[in-house]
Amino acid sequence: SQYKRSAFLRCEEEKEQFLYHLLTLNAVDYFCFTNNYPTTKLPYRVVIFPSRKASAATTTANSWVAMSGTLCETNPVPIPKGALEFVFHHKNLGVLSTLRIGHDNTGMSPKWMVEHVVVRNEVTGHTFKFPCGRWLGKGIDDGSTERLLVGALVPRSIDSDELVETCSTPPRCRSPSIPRRITLSPDELQHMLGEAVNGIVKFHYRRDPQDGSLTALLCGEGGLVPSLEQTFLYGFKSQRIFGRNLYVWDYLLRVKENFEMSLLEEMDEYSKRLNRDRRLHHTENNQRFTILRCYCHLIDQINTFSQTLGKDGKFQLFICLSA
């Protein structure tokens, strides 16, 4: 070895601090720092772009954000009251994949419209953009006080002014929190759904799947959740029926009610056939009962324990757990 055993570069902690110092001086473009050195604490700058409408730009509630990356994830980080930009320090998150933003729905005016959230690693300079375009608050939109956003790395060719300009307007690309207003043909829906399923199958066959990439395959643009949502909503001329918004979750709740009625009727029928020799038929129906009961139980559990999620968020959670 060319280094003495007492040399500081032989120590992992000193090596990380040395690299951190070089990066702060912009002396090296070390992209792999994003995926390595998981114990190093890094500063992350969060910038929130709310709606330009005065009534939707601020909230009286206690807000928070939580981020996930290829290396780890954060606990909810409180957003300072009245602040749209702040910096927090955390162990290296790696390449950011998802961000959750929410609040406790307290105060006189808790409802909040968030267009985008931008997160920048202050050491590596990598910037991630998370489109939202939805309300946070009870009694508006789908009633969600928490949104899951799928992010994308902003190219270095985009300067700060251009990024601020694009984030000051409603998002164009779709995140799992953005309403779907695009009408697709059956062939396009079939192709989109097939591509989403193929992407998930390929993910599970990878030798070294990246953390966070499955979330993008499920919830990101062209993922399984938006593909299934578009499929369920196909054929409706308008998402507003009888003055209320139509959500896929409403349909799943009606299906659960139908399944519960079917289970009661068929259980009554089976009670009359206990002494008959219908083993094969009994086995087949037992499998069917198990599937129906599991479906109803999962819907009930999501409804009971997902108080911060709106109807779109509950549908998203249902698909992610089922997949």
CORLINBEL-V533121 format. One record per pair of residues at least 24 apart in sequence whose ideal C-beta (glycine too) atoms are under 10 Angstrom apart, sorted by sequence separation. I is the first residue (numbers start at 1). GAP is how many residues later the second one is. D is the distance in Angstrom with one decimal. If there is no record, write none. Layout:
BEGIN
I&GAP&D / I&GAP&D
END
This chain:
BEGIN
13&24&9.8 / 16&24&4.6 / 58&24&7.1 / 69&24&3.4 / 70&24&3.4 / 71&24&8.3 / 73&24&9.2 / 76&24&7.8 / 79&24&8.3 / 96&24&10.0 / 111&24&6.1 / 112&24&4.6 / 113&24&8.8 / 127&24&9.7 / 128&24&6.8 / 129&24&8.1 / 150&24&9.2 / 151&24&8.4 / 196&24&9.7 / 199&24&7.8 / 200&24&6.4 / 298&24&7.4 / 12&25&8.3 / 15&25&9.8 / 16&25&9.6 / 44&25&10.0 / 68&25&7.4 / 69&25&4.0 / 70&25&4.7 / 71&25&10.0 / 73&25&8.5 / 74&25&9.5 / 76&25&9.6 / 96&25&8.1 / 111&25&7.1 / 112&25&6.2 / 127&25&10.0 / 128&25&5.8 / 129&25&5.2 / 150&25&5.3 / 199&25&8.2 / 263&25&9.5 / 13&26&7.7 / 58&26&8.9 / 67&26&6.1 / 68&26&9.2 / 69&26&5.7 / 70&26&8.3 / 74&26&9.6 / 76&26&7.9 / 93&26&9.1 / 95&26&9.6 / 110&26&8.0 / 111&26&3.4 / 127&26&7.3 / 128&26&6.7 / 149&26&5.1 / 150&26&6.3 / 196&26&6.4 / 262&26&9.3 / 263&26&6.6 / 266&26&9.0 / 12&27&8.1 / 13&27&8.9 / 57&27&8.8 / 69&27&4.7 / 70&27&6.9 / 73&27&9.4 / 94&27&9.7 / 110&27&5.3 / 111&27&8.1 / 113&27&8.9 / 126&27&6.3 / 127&27&4.3 / 148&27&8.2 / 149&27&7.4 / 150&27&8.9 / 195&27&6.6 / 196&27&5.6 / 197&27&6.9 / 262&27&9.5 / 295&27&8.9 / 12&28&9.9 / 68&28&7.3 / 69&28&6.0 / 93&28&8.1 / 109&28&9.0 / 110&28&7.7 / 111&28&7.6 / 112&28&9.6 / 113&28&8.8 / 126&28&8.1 / 127&28&9.2 / 147&28&8.2 / 148&28&5.7 / 149&28&6.0 / 195&28&9.6 / 196&28&4.4 / 294&28&9.6 / 67&29&5.8 / 68&29&5.6 / 69&29&8.6 / 92&29&8.7 / 99&29&8.0 / 101&29&8.1 / 110&29&9.6 / 111&29&5.3 / 127&29&8.5 / 129&29&9.3 / 147&29&8.0 / 148&29&6.7 / 149&29&9.2 / 193&29&9.9 / 195&29&9.8 / 196&29&8.5 / 263&29&5.7 / 44&30&8.7 / 67&30&8.5 / 68&30&4.8 / 69&30&9.9 / 84&30&9.9 / 96&30&8.1 / 98&30&9.9 / 99&30&10.0 / 100&30&9.6 / 110&30&9.8 / 111&30&8.8 / 117&30&9.4 / 126&30&8.7 / 147&30&4.1 / 192&30&6.4 / 196&30&8.2 / 197&30&8.4 / 259&30&10.0 / 262&30&6.9 / 263&30&7.0 / 38&31&9.9 / 46&31&7.8 / 48&31&7.3 / 67&31&7.3 / 68&31&7.6 / 92&31&9.0 / 95&31&7.7 / 96&31&9.5 / 97&31&8.6 / 99&31&4.7 / 101&31&7.1 / 105&31&8.2 / 125&31&7.7 / 127&31&8.4 / 146&31&9.6 / 147&31&9.5 / 192&31&9.6 / 193&31&7.9 / 196&31&4.4 / 38&32&9.6 / 39&32&9.8 / 66&32&8.9 / 67&32&5.0 / 68&32&8.2 / 92&32&9.4 / 96&32&4.4 / 98&32&8.0 / 105&32&6.2 / 117&32&6.4 / 119&32&7.3 / 192&32&9.8 / 195&32&7.9 / 196&32&8.1 / 259&32&9.2 / 260&32&8.3 / 38&33&4.8 / 44&33&8.8 / 46&33&7.7 / 66&33&7.2 / 67&33&7.8 / 84&33&9.9 / 85&33&9.3 / 87&33&9.2 / 89&33&9.4 / 95&33&8.2 / 96&33&9.9 / 97&33&9.9 / 99&33&9.0 / 101&33&10.0 / 103&33&5.9 / 105&33&5.3 / 112&33&9.2 / 114&33&7.4 / 116&33&8.7 / 118&33&9.1 / 127&33&8.9 / 144&33&8.0 / 194&33&8.8 / 259&33&4.7 / 260&33&9.4 / 263&33&7.6 / 35&34&9.2 / 37&34&9.1 / 38&34&6.7 / 50&34&6.9 / 65&34&6.1 / 66&34&4.6 / 67&34&9.7 / 96&34&8.3 / 102&34&6.3 / 103&34&7.9 / 105&34&9.2 / 111&34&9.5 / 117&34&8.2 / 120&34&8.7 / 129&34&7.4 / 192&34&8.3 / 193&34&4.6 / 258&34&9.7 / 259&34&8.5 / 34&35&8.4 / 35&35&6.2 / 36&35&8.6 / 48&35&8.3 / 49&35&7.6 / 65&35&6.8 / 66&35&8.0 / 87&35&7.0 / 93&35&9.9 / 101&35&7.1 / 110&35&7.9 / 114&35&8.8 / 116&35&9.9 / 119&35&9.9 / 131&35&9.9 / 142&35&9.6 / 192&35&4.8 / 193&35&7.0 / 260&35&9.9 / 34&36&8.0 / 35&36&7.1 / 48&36&4.7 / 49&36&9.9 / 64&36&8.3 / 65&36&5.0 / 66&36&8.4 / 118&36&7.7 / 127&36&7.2 / 131&36&8.8 / 133&36&9.8 / 141&36&9.5 / 191&36&9.6 / 192&36&9.7 / 256&36&9.2 / 259&36&6.2 / 260&36&5.8 / 34&37&8.7 / 46&37&9.3 / 47&37&6.7 / 48&37&7.3 / 64&37&7.4 / 65&37&8.2 / 129&37&8.2 / 130&37&9.8 / 133&37&5.2 / 134&37&9.6 / 142&37&9.2 / 190&37&9.7 / 193&37&8.3 / 255&37&9.9 / 259&37&5.6 / 46&38&9.0 / 47&38&4.8 / 48&38&8.9 / 63&38&7.2 / 64&38&6.2 / 105&38&9.8 / 129&38&7.0 / 132&38&9.4 / 133&38&4.6 / 141&38&8.5 / 189&38&7.4 / 192&38&7.0 / 193&38&6.1 / 46&39&7.0 / 47&39&8.6 / 63&39&7.1 / 64&39&6.9 / 131&39&8.8 / 132&39&6.9 / 133&39&9.1 / 176&39&9.3 / 189&39&9.6 / 192&39&8.4 / 256&39&6.8 / 257&39&9.0 / 260&39&9.9 / 45&40&7.1 / 46&40&5.8 / 62&40&9.7 / 63&40&4.2 / 64&40&8.5 / 105&40&4.9 / 120&40&9.7 / 131&40&3.4 / 133&40&9.6 / 176&40&10.0 / 255&40&7.8 / 256&40&5.2 / 259&40&9.0 / 260&40&9.9 / 45&41&7.6 / 46&41&7.5 / 61&41&8.9 / 62&41&6.0 / 63&41&8.2 / 104&41&7.3 / 105&41&9.9 / 130&41&9.2 / 131&41&8.0 / 133&41&8.8 / 134&41&8.7 / 136&41&9.4 / 189&41&5.9 / 190&41&8.6 / 255&41&9.2 / 256&41&9.6 / 44&42&9.5 / 45&42&5.0 / 46&42&7.2 / 61&42&3.6 / 62&42&4.9 / 102&42&8.1 / 103&42&5.9 / 104&42&10.0 / 118&42&9.9 / 129&42&8.8 / 131&42&5.7 / 133&42&7.4 / 134&42&9.6 / 135&42&9.6 / 176&42&8.6 / 177&42&9.2 / 188&42&8.8 / 189&42&5.3 / 256&42&9.1 / 257&42&9.6 / 44&43&6.8 / 45&43&8.6 / 60&43&9.0 / 61&43&5.4 / 62&43&9.2 / 102&43&5.3 / 103&43&8.1 / 120&43&9.8 / 131&43&7.5 / 132&43&6.4 / 134&43&4.5 / 176&43&4.1 / 178&43&9.3 / 184&43&9.6 / 252&43&8.8 / 256&43&4.6 / 43&44&5.4 / 44&44&5.9 / 59&44&6.0 / 61&44&5.5 / 62&44&6.3 / 101&44&9.8 / 102&44&3.3 / 129&44&9.2 / 131&44&4.4 / 132&44&9.8 / 133&44&6.8 / 134&44&6.5 / 175&44&7.9 / 176&44&7.4 / 182&44&9.7 / 189&44&9.8 / 255&44&8.3 / 256&44&7.7 / 43&45&7.5 / 44&45&7.4 / 60&45&9.6 / 61&45&5.0 / 62&45&8.2 / 101&45&7.2 / 102&45&6.8 / 118&45&6.9 / 130&45&6.9 / 131&45&9.8 / 132&45&5.2 / 133&45&4.6 / 134&45&7.3 / 175&45&7.5 / 176&45&9.1 / 186&45&9.1 / 189&45&6.1 / 42&46&9.9 / 43&46&5.3 / 44&46&6.3 / 59&46&9.1 / 60&46&6.9 / 61&46&5.3 / 100&46&6.2 / 101&46&5.6 / 102&46&9.5 / 118&46&8.6 / 129&46&9.9 / 131&46&7.9 / 132&46&7.2 / 133&46&7.5 / 174&46&8.4 / 175&46&7.4 / 180&46&6.4 / 184&46&5.9 / 188&46&10.0 / 252&46&9.7 / 253&46&6.8 / 42&47&6.9 / 43&47&8.6 / 59&47&9.3 / 60&47&2.6 / 61&47&9.9 / 63&47&9.2 / 100&47&6.9 / 101&47&8.7 / 116&47&9.3 / 130&47&9.2 / 131&47&6.3 / 173&47&9.5 / 174&47&5.0 / 176&47&7.7 / 183&47&8.9 / 184&47&9.0 / 252&47&6.3 / 256&47&9.2 / 41&48&5.1 / 42&48&6.8 / 59&48&7.2 / 60&48&5.4 / 61&48&8.6 / 62&48&9.2 / 99&48&8.8 / 100&48&5.4 / 101&48&6.7 / 116&48&9.9 / 118&48&9.9 / 173&48&5.8 / 174&48&8.4 / 178&48&8.9 / 182&48&7.4 / 186&48&7.1 / 41&49&6.6 / 42&49&7.6 / 44&49&7.4 / 60&49&5.0 / 61&49&3.9 / 63&49&7.3 / 99&49&7.8 / 100&49&7.3 / 118&49&6.1 / 174&49&9.4 / 176&49&5.8 / 180&49&6.0 / 184&49&9.8 / 185&49&9.0 / 186&49&9.5 / 41&50&5.8 / 42&50&5.5 / 59&50&6.8 / 60&50&5.6 / 61&50&8.6 / 67&50&9.5 / 69&50&9.8 / 98&50&6.1 / 99&50&4.8 / 116&50&8.0 / 117&50&8.6 / 176&50&6.8 / 179&50&9.9 / 180&50&5.9 / 183&50&9.2 / 184&50&7.4 / 249&50&9.0 / 252&50&9.3 / 253&50&8.0 / 40&51&7.0 / 41&51&7.7 / 42&51&7.7 / 58&51&7.5 / 59&51&5.4 / 60&51&9.3 / 61&51&7.2 / 63&51&9.4 / 98&51&6.6 / 99&51&8.3 / 115&51&9.8 / 116&51&4.1 / 175&51&9.2 / 183&51&8.4 / 39&52&6.1 / 40&52&5.2 / 44&52&8.7 / 59&52&6.9 / 60&52&9.1 / 65&52&7.0 / 67&52&6.6 / 69&52&9.6 / 98&52&5.7 / 99&52&6.0 / 115&52&6.6 / 116&52&8.4 / 174&52&6.2 / 38&53&6.3 / 39&53&7.4 / 46&53&8.7 / 48&53&7.7 / 56&53&9.6 / 58&53&9.8 / 59&53&3.7 / 97&53&7.2 / 98&53&6.6 / 115&53&7.4 / 116&53&8.9 / 176&53&9.1 / 180&53&7.0 / 183&53&9.7 / 249&53&8.9 / 37&54&9.4 / 38&54&5.1 / 55&54&7.9 / 58&54&7.2 / 59&54&9.2 / 65&54&8.4 / 97&54&6.5 / 115&54&7.1 / 116&54&8.9 / 183&54&9.6 / 249&54&9.2 / 37&55&5.8 / 38&55&8.9 / 46&55&9.4 / 56&55&7.0 / 57&55&8.1 / 58&55&10.0 / 59&55&9.3 / 96&55&5.5 / 97&55&9.5 / 115&55&5.7 / 116&55&6.0 / 36&56&7.8 / 38&56&7.5 / 55&56&8.2 / 56&56&6.7 / 57&56&7.5 / 95&56&9.3 / 96&56&9.4 / 115&56&6.2 / 35&57&8.6 / 37&57&9.9 / 56&57&3.6 / 57&57&9.7 / 96&57&8.1 / 113&57&9.4 / 114&57&10.0 / 34&58&7.6 / 36&58&8.6 / 55&58&8.6 / 56&58&8.8 / 57&58&10.0 / 95&58&7.2 / 181&58&8.3 / 253&58&9.1 / 33&59&7.9 / 34&59&8.7 / 35&59&5.4 / 56&59&9.5 / 69&59&9.1 / 116&59&9.3 / 180&59&8.8 / 252&59&9.4 / 34&60&5.9 / 35&60&6.7 / 53&60&6.9 / 179&60&8.3 / 249&60&9.5 / 33&61&9.8 / 34&61&5.6 / 51&61&8.4 / 52&61&9.2 / 67&61&8.7 / 151&61&9.4 / 249&61&8.4 / 250&61&6.8 / 253&61&9.4 / 34&62&9.1 / 50&62&6.6 / 51&62&3.7 / 150&62&9.3 / 249&62&3.9 / 252&62&8.4 / 50&63&6.0 / 51&63&7.6 / 52&63&8.3 / 67&63&9.0 / 114&63&8.7 / 247&63&8.3 / 248&63&7.8 / 249&63&7.2 / 252&63&6.8 / 31&64&9.9 / 48&64&9.3 / 50&64&5.6 / 51&64&6.0 / 152&64&8.8 / 247&64&4.0 / 248&64&7.9 / 249&64&8.7 / 251&64&9.1 / 49&65&7.2 / 50&65&6.6 / 65&65&9.3 / 150&65&6.6 / 151&65&8.8 / 246&65&9.7 / 247&65&6.4 / 249&65&5.1 / 250&65&9.4 / 48&66&6.3 / 49&66&4.8 / 50&66&9.2 / 150&66&5.5 / 179&66&9.3 / 245&66&8.4 / 248&66&9.4 / 249&66&4.6 / 252&66&6.7 / 48&67&8.8 / 49&67&4.4 / 50&67&9.9 / 148&67&8.2 / 150&67&9.9 / 245&67&10.0 / 247&67&8.8 / 248&67&4.9 / 249&67&9.3 / 48&68&7.9 / 49&68&7.2 / 150&68&9.1 / 152&68&8.5 / 247&68&7.1 / 248&68&9.7 / 249&68&9.8 / 47&69&8.5 / 48&69&5.4 / 49&69&7.2 / 150&69&5.5 / 151&69&9.0 / 152&69&8.8 / 249&69&7.8 / 47&70&7.3 / 48&70&8.1 / 76&70&9.8 / 149&70&9.0 / 150&70&4.2 / 248&70&9.1 / 46&71&6.8 / 47&71&4.5 / 48&71&9.9 / 148&71&6.4 / 149&71&9.8 / 150&71&7.5 / 248&71&9.5 / 46&72&7.5 / 47&72&7.7 / 45&73&8.3 / 46&73&5.4 / 47&73&7.6 / 63&73&8.0 / 150&73&7.9 / 45&74&7.1 / 46&74&8.2 / 44&75&5.8 / 45&75&4.5 / 61&75&8.0 / 150&75&10.0 / 16&76&9.0 / 44&76&7.0 / 45&76&8.2 / 61&76&7.8 / 99&76&9.6 / 101&76&9.0 / 43&77&9.1 / 44&77&6.0 / 45&77&5.6 / 59&77&7.3 / 98&77&9.6 / 148&77&9.8 / 43&78&7.8 / 44&78&6.8 / 59&78&7.7 / 98&78&9.2 / 42&79&6.0 / 43&79&4.1 / 44&79&9.3 / 56&79&7.4 / 42&80&7.1 / 43&80&6.8 / 47&80&9.4 / 49&80&9.7 / 56&80&9.8 / 66&80&9.4 / 68&80&9.6 / 42&81&5.1 / 49&81&10.0 / 56&81&9.5 / 41&82&9.8 / 42&82&7.9 / 45&82&8.9 / 47&82&9.9 / 48&82&9.8 / 49&82&9.9 / 50&82&9.5 / 51&82&9.0 / 63&82&9.7 / 64&82&9.1 / 66&82&9.7 / 67&82&9.7 / 69&82&9.6 / 40&83&8.5 / 49&83&8.7 / 68&83&9.5 / 229&83&7.9 / 232&83&8.6 / 44&84&9.6 / 46&84&9.9 / 48&84&9.2 / 51&84&8.8 / 56&84&9.4 / 61&84&7.8 / 65&84&9.5 / 67&84&8.6 / 50&86&9.9 / 229&86&6.8 / 34&87&7.1 / 225&87&9.1 / 228&87&8.4 / 229&87&8.5 / 33&88&9.0 / 228&88&9.7 / 34&89&9.2 / 33&90&7.3 / 34&90&5.5 / 131&90&9.1 / 225&90&7.4 / 226&90&9.1 / 228&90&9.8 / 229&90&8.6 / 33&91&5.6 / 225&91&5.0 / 228&91&6.0 / 32&92&9.7 / 34&92&6.1 / 224&92&9.8 / 225&92&9.4 / 227&92&9.6 / 30&93&9.3 / 31&93&7.2 / 33&93&9.4 / 223&93&9.8 / 225&93&9.3 / 226&93&9.8 / 30&94&7.4 / 31&94&9.7 / 225&94&5.0 / 228&94&9.9 / 29&95&8.7 / 31&95&8.0 / 224&95&6.2 / 225&95&7.3 / 228&95&9.6 / 29&96&8.6 / 223&96&9.3 / 224&96&8.4 / 219&97&6.2 / 223&97&10.0 / 23&98&9.6 / 24&98&8.5 / 218&98&8.2 / 219&98&10.0 / 224&98&9.8 / 225&98&9.0 / 23&99&9.4 / 24&99&6.4 / 26&99&8.3 / 224&99&6.2 / 23&100&4.8 / 219&100&8.5 / 22&101&9.8 / 23&101&6.5 / 218&101&7.0 / 219&101&7.2 / 23&102&8.5 / 218&102&5.5 / 20&103&6.4 / 142&103&7.3 / 19&104&9.2 / 141&104&8.3 / 143&104&9.8 / 142&105&6.1 / 215&105&8.3 / 218&105&6.4 / 214&106&9.2 / 217&106&9.4 / 142&107&8.1 / 214&109&9.2 / 97&113&8.5 / 49&114&9.9 / 97&114&7.4 / 98&114&6.6 / 49&115&8.1 / 95&115&7.8 / 97&115&2.9 / 47&116&9.3 / 52&116&7.0 / 94&116&9.1 / 95&116&8.9 / 96&116&7.9 / 97&116&7.1 / 47&117&8.5 / 49&117&9.3 / 51&117&9.7 / 52&117&8.3 / 94&117&7.5 / 95&117&7.1 / 97&117&9.1 / 98&117&5.2 / 49&118&4.3 / 50&118&9.7 / 51&118&9.9 / 52&118&9.5 / 94&118&8.0 / 95&118&9.4 / 97&118&5.7 / 98&118&7.9 / 34&119&9.6 / 48&119&9.4 / 49&119&6.0 / 51&119&8.1 / 93&119&9.7 / 97&119&6.3 / 47&120&7.8 / 49&120&8.9 / 49&121&10.0 / 98&121&7.7 / 49&122&9.4 / 98&122&8.9 / 97&123&9.0 / 200&123&6.9 / 197&126&9.3 / 29&127&9.7 / 196&127&9.9 / 180&132&9.4 / 177&133&9.3 / 179&133&8.3 / 178&134&9.5 / 177&135&7.2 / 176&136&7.6 / 177&136&8.0 / 176&137&8.2 / 73&138&9.2 / 72&139&8.8 / 73&139&9.1 / 176&139&9.6 / 177&139&8.9 / 70&140&5.8 / 71&140&7.5 / 176&140&5.5 / 70&141&4.7 / 71&141&9.5 / 69&142&7.5 / 70&142&5.5 / 68&143&8.0 / 69&143&6.4 / 70&143&8.4 / 176&143&9.9 / 68&144&6.0 / 176&144&9.8 / 68&147&7.4 / 146&160&9.0 / 146&161&9.4 / 147&161&9.7 / 148&161&8.9 / 144&162&9.6 / 145&162&8.4 / 146&162&4.2 / 147&162&9.0 / 145&163&4.8 / 146&163&6.2 / 147&163&8.5 / 144&164&7.0 / 145&164&8.2 / 146&164&8.4 / 148&164&9.9 / 143&165&9.7 / 144&165&5.6 / 145&165&7.9 / 147&165&8.9 / 148&165&7.0 / 143&166&8.6 / 144&166&2.8 / 147&166&7.2 / 142&167&8.7 / 143&167&4.4 / 144&167&7.8 / 146&167&6.9 / 142&168&3.3 / 143&168&6.9 / 144&168&6.9 / 145&168&9.5 / 148&168&6.9 / 138&169&9.8 / 141&169&6.6 / 142&169&4.3 / 143&169&9.5 / 144&169&5.1 / 147&169&9.9 / 148&169&9.0 / 138&170&9.7 / 140&170&9.4 / 141&170&9.2 / 142&170&4.9 / 143&170&9.2 / 144&170&8.8 / 141&171&8.4 / 142&171&7.3 / 143&171&9.9 / 136&172&9.6 / 138&172&8.9 / 142&172&8.7 / 148&172&9.5 / 137&173&9.5 / 142&173&9.3 / 136&174&9.2 / 35&175&9.1 / 135&175&8.9 / 134&176&8.5 / 134&178&8.1 / 134&179&9.8 / 105&202&9.9 / 105&203&8.5 / 104&204&8.7 / 103&205&9.1 / 102&206&6.0 / 102&207&9.4 / 100&208&9.6
END
